[in-house]
């Protein structure tokens, strides 16, 4: 009697196929900076699930013959690793999986994995230090967003200007991620500009923006929606002068206040600066709340914020500290939900991929690493005698961190 023969792809071949499909699906991940020490995770140098990544220091120059020595102060950002996997189980009585047959499962599985990885990166939108809305500025403050759709290029041109004012390099590494509904609105709004150039033609043949307003436009369904807290603009005031750092005490709300992570505000008299020239722009600095906070009516509350308030070179972030009693103006009304489009320079976001253990008893393990992004995929195959099942899993160990929030902008309707 002939013995049944199941022919499976080798784990290495599956890993290479998975890697190719996974890389092709990325939006954010392939447009971020991989800047993590290769020694992390090596024997004798393991540091747990959180990596501290160096951010290049800033300097000041001097005029004249005398040298002005800079103190080199290195800063770091924390990057927490996440493990994600896709698993497949195949009973031995099921049809044999041929090489061609397995590929039909690899592509959709990797599409899901890539979508989830990008979603984790975009979830850091609240660390962006710029806000752009469709409305006009008033006294240096952007118009409060209302939840309406974004359907013109003006907000994206403004985002380009905000990033330029924050020192974003003009090196072709500017991107903006938009939802399908925003993409539809933009293409429809710009239909009067149709001409035969390849970029414009693609907008109408494929419904995509391509290159416009200095950005590569990228359509994705992995962007977040932000819903503002129940805070109001009833006399919220700064409680104490000369506050610096990433905490700000405010007081005087007319009722109980709930502030949500990602809520944004401006402070009277506190302007954004160009980090290279350290001169103030005519735009108030937009601050982003980094943690939920609640206070009773009339009480004070400490907000965790970005950017850090720093008025000292070389790491100056704003033109001045807020005066005691300075007015705080929230962006958006209470409970407004709006889609978040994100514009960024590649240096704004760090991404890290790490190798997972491959010495697994009783399992066949394959790996593949992309030399450009550092993306490493591990594929494990093992037979379970108790269930008469062959189990395959694809794993990725990765993490994101926002290294330069000044090089990111939120565009909200």
C-alpha positions as CSV (number, residue, x, y, z in Angstrom):
1,X,0.0,0.0,0.0
2,X,1.4,3.4,-1.0
3,X,2.2,5.7,1.9
4,X,0.6,9.2,1.7
5,X,3.2,11.9,1.1
6,X,2.6,15.5,2.1
7,X,4.8,18.0,0.4
8,X,5.3,21.3,2.2
9,X,7.4,24.3,1.5
10,X,10.5,24.5,3.5
11,X,10.3,27.1,6.3
12,X,13.1,29.2,4.8
13,X,11.1,29.4,1.5
14,X,7.9,30.3,3.4
15,X,9.9,33.0,5.3
16,X,11.3,34.5,2.1
17,X,7.8,34.6,0.5
18,X,6.3,36.1,3.6
19,X,9.0,38.7,3.8
20,X,8.4,39.8,0.2
21,X,4.7,40.1,0.6
22,X,5.0,41.8,4.0
23,X,7.4,44.4,2.8
24,X,5.2,45.3,-0.2
25,X,2.2,45.9,2.1
26,X,3.8,48.4,4.4
27,X,2.9,52.2,4.3
28,X,4.5,53.6,7.4
29,X,7.1,51.0,8.2
30,X,9.0,51.3,4.9
31,X,9.1,55.1,5.3
32,X,10.5,55.3,8.7
33,X,14.2,55.3,9.9
34,X,15.7,52.1,11.1
35,X,18.2,53.4,13.7
36,X,18.7,50.7,16.3
37,X,22.0,49.3,17.4
38,X,22.7,45.9,15.9
39,X,24.1,44.7,19.2
40,X,20.7,44.9,20.9
41,X,19.6,41.5,22.1
42,X,22.9,39.8,21.8
43,X,24.0,37.5,24.5
44,X,25.3,39.5,27.5
45,X,23.7,42.7,26.2
46,X,20.0,41.9,26.5
47,X,18.0,44.8,27.9
48,X,14.4,43.5,28.0
49,X,11.5,44.7,25.8
50,X,12.4,48.4,25.8
51,X,15.2,49.9,23.7
52,X,16.6,53.4,24.3
53,X,17.6,54.9,20.9
54,X,19.9,57.9,20.6
55,X,18.7,61.1,19.0
56,X,21.3,63.3,17.3
57,X,22.3,66.3,19.5
58,X,21.8,69.9,18.5
59,X,24.5,72.6,18.5
60,X,24.9,76.4,18.4
61,X,27.5,78.3,16.4
62,X,29.5,81.4,17.3
63,X,30.9,84.4,15.3
64,X,34.4,85.7,15.5
65,X,37.8,84.0,16.0
66,X,37.1,82.7,19.5
67,X,35.7,79.2,19.7
68,X,32.5,78.5,21.6
69,X,32.6,74.9,22.8
70,X,29.3,73.0,22.8
71,X,28.4,70.6,25.5
72,X,27.4,67.4,23.8
73,X,24.2,66.3,25.3
74,X,22.8,63.1,23.8
75,X,19.1,62.5,24.2
76,X,17.2,59.2,23.8
77,X,13.7,57.9,23.1
78,X,12.2,54.7,24.3
79,X,11.1,52.1,21.8
80,X,9.0,49.2,23.2
81,X,9.0,45.9,21.2
82,X,5.9,44.1,20.2
83,X,5.6,40.5,19.1
84,X,2.9,39.7,16.5
85,X,2.1,36.4,14.8
86,X,-0.2,34.8,12.3
87,X,-0.8,31.1,12.9
88,X,-2.2,28.3,10.6
89,X,-3.2,24.8,11.5
90,X,-3.6,22.0,9.0
91,X,-5.0,18.5,9.9
92,X,-3.2,15.6,8.3
93,X,-6.5,14.4,6.8
94,X,-6.9,17.6,5.0
95,X,-5.8,18.0,1.4
96,X,-2.0,18.2,0.9
97,X,-0.7,21.7,0.6
98,X,1.4,22.1,-2.5
99,X,3.9,24.9,-2.9
100,X,1.4,26.8,-5.1
101,X,-1.4,26.1,-2.6
102,X,0.4,27.5,0.4
103,X,1.0,30.8,-1.4
104,X,-2.7,31.6,-1.4
105,X,-2.6,31.7,2.4
106,X,0.7,33.6,2.8
107,X,-0.4,36.7,0.9
108,X,-3.6,37.5,2.9
109,X,-2.0,36.5,6.2
110,X,0.9,38.9,5.6
111,X,-1.4,41.6,4.5
112,X,-3.2,41.4,7.8
113,X,0.2,41.4,9.7
114,X,1.5,44.4,7.8
115,X,-1.7,46.3,8.4
116,X,-1.6,45.6,12.1
117,X,2.1,46.7,12.3
118,X,1.4,49.9,10.5
119,X,-1.6,50.6,12.7
120,X,0.7,50.3,15.8
121,X,3.0,52.9,14.3
122,X,0.2,55.3,13.3
123,X,-1.3,55.0,16.9
124,X,1.6,57.3,18.0
125,X,-0.2,60.2,16.2
126,X,-0.6,62.0,19.5
127,X,3.2,62.6,19.6
128,X,3.0,64.9,16.5
129,X,3.9,68.5,17.5
130,X,2.1,70.2,14.7
131,X,-1.6,70.6,13.9
132,X,-3.1,71.7,10.6
133,X,-6.9,72.2,10.0
134,X,-8.8,73.4,6.9
135,X,-9.6,76.8,8.6
136,X,-7.6,80.0,8.8
137,X,-5.3,81.0,11.6
138,X,-6.5,83.5,14.1
139,X,-4.0,85.3,16.3
140,X,-1.4,82.6,15.5
141,X,-3.7,79.8,16.5
142,X,-5.0,77.2,14.0
143,X,-8.8,77.0,13.5
144,X,-10.4,74.4,15.7
145,X,-11.3,71.2,13.8
146,X,-14.9,70.3,13.5
147,X,-14.9,66.7,12.1
148,X,-15.6,67.9,8.6
149,X,-13.9,66.1,5.7
150,X,-10.6,67.5,4.4
151,X,-11.1,68.0,0.6
152,X,-8.6,70.6,-0.5
153,X,-4.8,70.7,-0.8
154,X,-4.5,73.8,1.5
155,X,-4.1,71.9,4.8
156,X,-1.4,69.7,3.2
157,X,0.4,72.8,1.9
158,X,0.2,74.2,5.4
159,X,1.6,71.0,6.8
160,X,4.5,71.3,4.4
161,X,5.1,74.8,5.7
162,X,4.9,73.8,9.3
163,X,7.4,71.0,8.8
164,X,9.8,73.3,6.9
165,X,9.6,75.8,9.8
166,X,10.6,73.0,12.1
167,X,13.7,72.2,10.1
168,X,12.5,69.3,8.0
169,X,15.1,68.4,5.3
170,X,14.1,69.0,1.7
171,X,15.4,65.6,0.6
172,X,12.3,63.9,-0.9
173,X,11.4,62.0,2.2
174,X,8.1,63.8,3.0
175,X,5.0,61.6,3.2
176,X,1.3,62.0,4.1
177,X,-1.1,59.2,4.9
178,X,-4.7,59.7,4.2
179,X,-7.9,57.7,4.6
180,X,-9.8,56.5,1.5
181,X,-12.6,59.0,2.2
182,X,-10.0,61.9,2.3
183,X,-8.4,60.6,-0.9
184,X,-11.8,60.5,-2.6
185,X,-12.5,64.1,-1.5
186,X,-9.2,65.4,-2.7
187,X,-9.3,63.8,-6.1
188,X,-12.9,65.0,-6.7
189,X,-11.9,68.6,-5.5
190,X,-9.0,68.7,-7.9
191,X,-10.7,67.3,-11.0
192,X,-10.6,70.7,-12.6
193,X,-6.8,70.5,-12.7
194,X,-6.8,67.5,-15.0
195,X,-4.1,67.3,-17.6
196,X,-2.1,64.6,-19.3
197,X,0.8,64.4,-16.9
198,X,1.3,60.9,-15.4
199,X,0.7,62.0,-11.8
200,X,-2.6,63.8,-12.6
201,X,-3.7,61.0,-14.9
202,X,-3.1,58.4,-12.2
203,X,-5.5,60.3,-9.9
204,X,-8.3,59.6,-12.4
205,X,-7.3,56.1,-13.6
206,X,-6.6,54.7,-10.1
207,X,-8.2,57.2,-7.7
208,X,-4.9,57.9,-6.0
209,X,-3.0,61.2,-5.3
210,X,0.6,60.2,-5.9
211,X,3.0,63.2,-5.6
212,X,1.4,66.5,-4.7
213,X,2.1,69.5,-2.4
214,X,5.6,68.3,-1.8
215,X,4.4,65.0,-0.3
216,X,4.1,61.4,-1.5
217,X,0.4,60.7,-0.7
218,X,-0.4,57.3,0.6
219,X,-3.9,55.9,1.1
220,X,-4.4,53.5,4.1
221,X,-7.1,52.2,6.3
222,X,-4.8,52.0,9.3
223,X,-5.1,55.6,10.4
224,X,-6.6,56.5,13.8
225,X,-9.7,58.6,14.7
226,X,-9.4,61.1,17.5
227,X,-12.2,62.0,19.8
228,X,-11.7,65.0,22.0
229,X,-12.4,64.9,25.8
230,X,-15.1,66.8,27.7
231,X,-12.9,69.8,28.3
232,X,-14.2,73.3,27.6
233,X,-12.7,76.6,26.8
234,X,-14.2,78.2,29.8
235,X,-11.3,80.1,31.3
236,X,-8.6,77.4,31.5
237,X,-5.5,79.2,32.6
238,X,-1.9,78.3,33.3
239,X,-1.3,77.8,37.0
240,X,2.1,79.2,37.7
241,X,4.7,81.1,35.7
242,X,7.9,79.8,34.1
243,X,6.8,76.2,33.8
244,X,9.2,74.1,31.8
245,X,9.5,70.4,30.8
246,X,6.8,67.9,29.8
247,X,4.3,68.8,32.6
248,X,2.0,71.8,32.7
249,X,-0.4,72.7,35.6
250,X,-3.6,74.5,34.5
251,X,-6.6,75.6,36.5
252,X,-9.9,77.3,36.4
253,X,-12.1,75.1,34.3
254,X,-15.8,76.0,34.8
255,X,-16.8,72.3,35.2
256,X,-15.4,68.9,35.6
257,X,-12.8,68.3,32.9
258,X,-11.7,65.1,31.2
259,X,-8.8,65.5,28.9
260,X,-8.0,62.7,26.4
261,X,-4.5,61.7,25.2
262,X,-4.1,63.4,21.9
263,X,-6.1,66.5,22.7
264,X,-4.2,69.6,21.6
265,X,-4.0,73.2,22.7
266,X,-2.1,76.5,22.3
267,X,-0.9,78.8,25.1
268,X,-1.1,82.6,24.8
269,X,2.3,84.1,24.0
270,X,4.1,80.8,23.4
271,X,5.2,80.5,19.8
272,X,6.8,77.8,17.8
273,X,10.4,78.3,16.8
274,X,12.6,77.1,14.0
275,X,15.0,74.7,15.7
276,X,18.0,75.7,13.6
277,X,17.6,79.5,13.7
278,X,15.8,79.5,17.0
279,X,13.7,82.4,15.9
280,X,10.0,82.5,16.6
281,X,7.5,81.9,13.9
282,X,4.1,83.7,13.8
283,X,2.3,80.5,14.8
284,X,1.5,79.5,18.3
285,X,3.1,76.2,19.4
286,X,0.5,73.5,19.4
287,X,0.9,71.1,22.4
288,X,-0.3,67.6,22.5
289,X,-1.5,65.9,25.7
290,X,0.3,62.6,26.3
291,X,-2.0,61.0,28.9
292,X,-5.7,61.1,30.0
293,X,-6.3,63.5,32.8
294,X,-9.4,64.4,34.9
295,X,-10.2,67.2,37.4
296,X,-13.2,68.4,39.3
297,X,-14.9,71.7,38.6
298,X,-12.6,74.7,39.3
299,X,-9.7,72.4,40.2
300,X,-6.2,72.2,38.9
301,X,-4.8,69.5,36.7
302,X,-1.3,68.5,35.6
303,X,-1.1,67.8,31.9
304,X,1.6,65.6,30.4
305,X,2.6,67.3,27.1
306,X,4.8,67.4,24.0
307,X,6.8,69.2,23.0
308,X,8.7,69.8,26.1
309,X,8.7,73.5,27.1
310,X,12.4,74.5,26.7
311,X,13.6,78.1,26.2
312,X,17.4,77.3,26.5
313,X,19.7,76.7,23.5
314,X,20.6,74.4,21.9
315,X,17.5,72.4,22.5
316,X,15.0,75.3,22.6
317,X,11.5,74.3,21.5
318,X,9.4,77.5,22.1
319,X,9.8,81.2,22.1
320,X,8.9,81.7,25.8
321,X,7.3,80.0,28.8
322,X,3.7,80.8,29.6
323,X,2.9,83.6,32.0
324,X,0.9,82.8,35.1
325,X,-2.8,83.0,34.1
326,X,-2.0,82.7,30.4
327,X,-5.0,81.4,28.4
328,X,-5.1,77.9,27.2
329,X,-7.1,77.3,24.0
330,X,-8.3,73.8,23.2
331,X,-8.4,72.7,19.6
332,X,-11.8,71.3,18.6
333,X,-15.0,71.3,20.5
334,X,-16.0,68.7,23.2
335,X,-16.5,65.2,22.0
336,X,-15.6,65.9,18.3
337,X,-14.5,62.8,16.4
338,X,-12.4,63.3,13.3
339,X,-10.2,61.2,11.1
340,X,-6.5,61.9,11.5
341,X,-4.3,62.3,8.4
342,X,-0.6,62.3,9.2
343,X,2.3,64.1,7.4
344,X,5.8,63.2,8.4
345,X,9.5,63.3,7.4
346,X,11.2,59.9,7.4
347,X,13.4,61.0,10.3
348,X,10.4,61.6,12.5
349,X,9.7,57.9,13.2
350,X,12.0,55.1,14.2
351,X,11.2,51.5,13.6
352,X,13.1,48.5,14.8
353,X,12.9,44.8,13.9
354,X,14.6,42.2,16.0
355,X,15.4,38.5,15.5
356,X,13.4,36.0,17.5
357,X,14.9,32.8,18.9
358,X,15.4,30.1,16.3
359,X,16.7,27.2,18.4
360,X,13.3,25.7,19.2
361,X,13.2,22.0,20.2
362,X,11.3,19.8,17.8
363,X,10.4,22.6,15.3
364,X,11.6,23.5,11.9
365,X,12.5,27.2,11.8
366,X,13.1,29.5,8.9
367,X,14.1,33.1,8.8
368,X,14.4,35.9,6.3
369,X,15.7,39.4,6.8
370,X,15.3,42.4,4.5
371,X,18.7,44.3,4.2
372,X,17.0,47.6,3.6
373,X,14.5,47.9,6.4
374,X,15.9,45.3,8.8
375,X,12.5,43.5,8.8
376,X,13.0,39.9,10.0
377,X,10.4,37.3,9.6
378,X,10.5,33.9,11.5
379,X,8.5,30.9,10.3
380,X,8.1,27.9,12.6
381,X,6.5,24.6,11.6
382,X,5.8,21.8,14.1
383,X,3.6,18.6,14.3
384,X,1.3,18.2,17.2
385,X,0.8,14.5,17.8
386,X,-2.1,15.1,20.2
387,X,-4.2,16.8,17.6
388,X,-2.7,15.3,14.4
389,X,-2.1,18.8,13.2
390,X,0.7,20.6,11.6
391,X,1.0,24.1,12.9
392,X,2.8,26.9,11.2
393,X,3.3,30.4,12.6
394,X,4.9,33.6,11.2
395,X,6.3,36.0,13.8
396,X,7.7,39.5,13.8
397,X,9.3,41.3,16.7
398,X,9.2,45.1,16.2
399,X,8.7,48.5,17.7
400,X,8.1,52.2,16.8
401,X,9.2,55.4,18.5
402,X,8.6,59.1,17.5
403,X,12.1,60.5,17.6
404,X,11.3,64.0,16.3
405,X,7.7,65.0,16.9
406,X,8.4,68.4,15.3
407,X,8.7,66.6,12.0
408,X,5.2,65.2,12.2
409,X,1.9,67.0,11.6
410,X,-1.7,66.0,12.2
411,X,-4.2,67.1,9.6
412,X,-7.8,67.1,11.0
413,X,-11.0,68.3,9.5
